[in-house]
Amino acid sequence: MRKRWLAAAPLIIAALIFATTATGSGKKAAASGGTFRVGTASGIDSLNPFVAFNQDAYSTFEYIYPVLVQYNSHLKFAPFFARSWHSSNHGKTWTFKTQPHAKWSDGKPLTAADAAWTINIAIKYEGGATANLAGLVAHITKASAPNATTLVVHYKQAAGNVLGQFQQFFILPKHIWAQHLGHKGAGLKRFANGAPVVGSGPFNLVKYTPKSIALFQRNSSYWGVKPKVQGFGLQQFSNDDAMVQALKAHQLDALETVPATAIKTLRNSGFAVSDVPGLDQTDFIINSNPKKKKHRELLNLKVKEAFDHAIDRKKIDSVTFLGAAQPANSIIPATTGSWHNPHLKTVSFNLDLANKILDKAGFKRGSGGIRLAHGKKMSYNVITPTDVQSIPRTFQIIQTDFKKIGVQLNQKALDSSTAFSVMSGPNNTYQGFDLAMWDWTALIDPDFMLSVVTCDQYGGWSDSGYCNKKYDRMYSKQQLTPNQTKRRQIVWQMQAYLYKQRPYLWLANDDSVSAVSKSWVGFKNTAQGPFNELNIQGLTQVHQK
Amino acid sequence: MRGIDYVLKRIGFAVVTIFVAVTINFVLFRLAPGSAVTNLSRVPHATQQLRHALEVQFGLDKSKGEQYVIYLKQLLHGNLGVSFEYEQPVSKELRIALINTLPMVTLGTLFSILIGTLTGVIAAWRRGTPVEALTVSSALGFYSMPTQWLGLMLIIIFSGVLPTGGMTNEFLLNPGFWQHLKDLASHIVLPSLTLGLVLYGEYTLIVRSAMLETLGEDYILTARAKGLKPWTIVRKHALRNAMLPITTLVALSLGYIVAGAILIEIVFSWPGIGRAVYEAVLQRDYPMLQGAFLLLTISVVICNLIADLLYFKLDPRITE
């Protein structure tokens, strides 16, 4: 009898564990004192702004560190730590009046001197420890703080995107970071900046476990409008399905990003799903290196035009993105507001026209219906990075239609590091590939996206090998045009130019989709998602019903 | 004396294996196209300065030979280097990941060893009966299931009952000991069960096979003829002799515990070493990869060494 009990013991223990643990899921945590629980498939790679690369890390900094300006809901610059600003000396000097009587979370005063120190340190070590921020302090010679609420920034030459750069520049507490300079600033990168982080945003980061959680609590000493919620947490998932199930089980209150396949099911389950056009665009890349040795027919603008007409963008949107995307037409997405050139139209899907263009250009069909260019088949490998989930299905759609115009495509899926290495090739010669697919996430200010096709970006951001001196001149001009209306005209010209040059065939502008339990309101989604680095609206206004 | 020779030989072999593995780890990851700088510098505002600064910082501007010498020197000082991605010591990152992995994988592995051995023995002893058919078919079924698919199915089935991701409810601040333990237990069930079910199939099949072999031996027939109880025959005569292949399997399984379970850790968002390795591969984080694989190599080699020494004890023929 005793032995039988012993034999049954494991089963009893298992049942007990199950019984006790099963009750410990979602429902209890939902009542955890007004903490808004958000699931994310992304995550924070570092809490050190000199090290971090992930979007969620920058969004975190937006909530815990002061920033001079932020975007308002109309994507115009609005005061944040800087309450007002003006430029002088022909745009070479910018003066910001900053928030008075502000404090860091450890009670020390937050002044313009902290801002000046952060800018100067970023300039001083831009070739080394602070290289991560070098792009944001380009053209600045120095910054100074004549008093606690005045910041003066001096430029070598009048810059066109001063506020756009400062909108992403986080001000650090000098009294904390100055202790970690080390030799030539190297210590700045080694400082883990672990939670609780000394900051001065609407929230304090009180807990951070890599790959798991970032937990924020309302900052009682915050100098701006206080958040309505007591705190929020960002739980990182490495599996979308598990994240969606966690929301459905009320173990989470919201999702930062909803996979297209889950939109319908979450709506049906009673969640509020917000679907707004985003800043991410998928693209079909044509190696446009003017010195390209093989398959030079791909430099022919008529060939590129024919390819563009062979892309069924509506089908891509409906099949790949299940309707959560818009057809794309420019390197600057429409979601950037007035920076997008509204005169550009989405290229029509017209296989007959594509065939006519190729016929007229002299590319006759050979065996198997594949066209010939300079005696060789128009058959190309298309490099695709494995971490962009939409690409395999999109490729299948494009491959089928390209076959109908006599062009054979073969997918070559590589992890992103390998893909970029193959595309840029040895010594950044861009000789090792013909076609590729990838995506870009734009910023609101167009400078960054426009830069990726400049000659300077060979080996850097360039994934098309495009290099054109005329375009580069336009790029420099927009960079040095402080008048934003004039700058916009140049930006539109550049888009129109690229529209015809076609280093990229733009496929889809993905929507930014988030979901929230209906017991919460005020969770504001944007083109960059609800947890973004545009402003602090997304999580300062959220509250329980 | 023969025994000491055997032990010394095994230890020497283990040391050489670790050295060769260290070298292969260094070469292998650097043969893969792409680099950490490529990925880490693909962020807005990245400049040529950033790329150069990262190369210098990571020592990637030096020749492969120089990098290898530096790596060996660091290893001799017990320094695994600094993670390219996190800029933190690899030993610290690995320690955290390992601490997270061990409970989940150990629980799953122990579950599979205990249940798998039991069902394997039963299947062999009850050969030709529906019990064997049921045991073998369920073992084959679980063994052939893709791990990630089984994990997803369990998530769907137990969604709302058990947590579907993470190691604990991280939204709780400063939970008490028992609250934390209960929370951990609720999170560990599904990933451990997934691992346990997949490995259970493997154990059942191997134990059954080993048992069938020994159950056909003459000494088992003799034991039966002597009128020994079935359980005594299994425990004292059959299972003991079937232990050799089982020992190897157990040793290998335990050795691989430190590798975590990549697919399971991804499916259940478990912040363990398997996920760390996966991310390090994507980021070409050489120090993390070298550290993780060194840890795995040492673990597997030591567990194999223990298995060899156990063989020495279990199988007298080795010393003859």
Chai-1 contact restraints between the chains, C-beta under 6 A:
chainA,res_idxA,chainB,res_idxB,connection_type,confidence,min_distance_angstrom,max_distance_angstrom,comment,restraint_id
A,I17,B,A185,contact,1.0,0.0,6.0,A-B,restraint_1
A,T21,B,A185,contact,1.0,0.0,6.0,A-B,restraint_2
A,T21,B,S186,contact,1.0,0.0,6.0,A-B,restraint_3
A,A22,B,V161,contact,1.0,0.0,6.0,A-B,restraint_4
A,G24,B,K182,contact,1.0,0.0,6.0,A-B,restraint_5
A,G24,B,S186,contact,1.0,0.0,6.0,A-B,restraint_6
A,S25,B,P163,contact,1.0,0.0,6.0,A-B,restraint_7
A,A29,B,N169,contact,1.0,0.0,6.0,A-B,restraint_8
A,A29,B,F171,contact,1.0,0.0,6.0,A-B,restraint_9
A,S32,B,F171,contact,1.0,0.0,6.0,A-B,restraint_10
A,T35,B,F171,contact,1.0,0.0,6.0,A-B,restraint_11
A,R37,B,F171,contact,1.0,0.0,6.0,A-B,restraint_12
A,V51,B,E87,contact,1.0,0.0,6.0,A-B,restraint_13
A,F53,B,L40,contact,1.0,0.0,6.0,A-B,restraint_14
A,F53,B,V43,contact,1.0,0.0,6.0,A-B,restraint_15
A,E126,B,Q49,contact,1.0,0.0,6.0,A-B,restraint_16
A,G127,B,Q49,contact,1.0,0.0,6.0,A-B,restraint_17
A,G128,B,A53,contact,1.0,0.0,6.0,A-B,restraint_18
A,A131,B,Q49,contact,1.0,0.0,6.0,A-B,restraint_19
A,A131,B,L50,contact,1.0,0.0,6.0,A-B,restraint_20
A,A131,B,A53,contact,1.0,0.0,6.0,A-B,restraint_21
A,A134,B,T47,contact,1.0,0.0,6.0,A-B,restraint_22
A,A134,B,Q49,contact,1.0,0.0,6.0,A-B,restraint_23
A,G135,B,H45,contact,1.0,0.0,6.0,A-B,restraint_24
A,G135,B,T47,contact,1.0,0.0,6.0,A-B,restraint_25
A,L136,B,H45,contact,1.0,0.0,6.0,A-B,restraint_26
A,K189,B,E87,contact,1.0,0.0,6.0,A-B,restraint_27
A,K211,B,P271,contact,1.0,0.0,6.0,A-B,restraint_28
A,S212,B,E170,contact,1.0,0.0,6.0,A-B,restraint_29
A,S212,B,P271,contact,1.0,0.0,6.0,A-B,restraint_30
A,I213,B,E170,contact,1.0,0.0,6.0,A-B,restraint_31
A,G233,B,F171,contact,1.0,0.0,6.0,A-B,restraint_32
A,Q235,B,E170,contact,1.0,0.0,6.0,A-B,restraint_33
A,F237,B,G165,contact,1.0,0.0,6.0,A-B,restraint_34
A,F237,B,S269,contact,1.0,0.0,6.0,A-B,restraint_35
A,S238,B,I266,contact,1.0,0.0,6.0,A-B,restraint_36
A,S238,B,S269,contact,1.0,0.0,6.0,A-B,restraint_37
A,N239,B,V267,contact,1.0,0.0,6.0,A-B,restraint_38
A,N239,B,S269,contact,1.0,0.0,6.0,A-B,restraint_39
A,D241,B,L152,contact,1.0,0.0,6.0,A-B,restraint_40
A,A242,B,I155,contact,1.0,0.0,6.0,A-B,restraint_41
A,A242,B,T164,contact,1.0,0.0,6.0,A-B,restraint_42
A,A242,B,G165,contact,1.0,0.0,6.0,A-B,restraint_43
A,Q245,B,I155,contact,1.0,0.0,6.0,A-B,restraint_44
A,Q245,B,S159,contact,1.0,0.0,6.0,A-B,restraint_45
A,Q245,B,T164,contact,1.0,0.0,6.0,A-B,restraint_46
A,A246,B,T164,contact,1.0,0.0,6.0,A-B,restraint_47
A,A246,B,G165,contact,1.0,0.0,6.0,A-B,restraint_48
A,A249,B,S159,contact,1.0,0.0,6.0,A-B,restraint_49
A,A249,B,G160,contact,1.0,0.0,6.0,A-B,restraint_50
A,S417,B,G34,contact,1.0,0.0,6.0,A-B,restraint_51
A,S417,B,T38,contact,1.0,0.0,6.0,A-B,restraint_52
A,S417,B,N39,contact,1.0,0.0,6.0,A-B,restraint_53
A,S417,B,R284,contact,1.0,0.0,6.0,A-B,restraint_54
A,T418,B,P33,contact,1.0,0.0,6.0,A-B,restraint_55
A,T418,B,G34,contact,1.0,0.0,6.0,A-B,restraint_56
A,F420,B,T38,contact,1.0,0.0,6.0,A-B,restraint_57
A,S421,B,P33,contact,1.0,0.0,6.0,A-B,restraint_58
A,S421,B,G34,contact,1.0,0.0,6.0,A-B,restraint_59
A,L443,B,P44,contact,1.0,0.0,6.0,A-B,restraint_60
A,F448,B,P44,contact,1.0,0.0,6.0,A-B,restraint_61
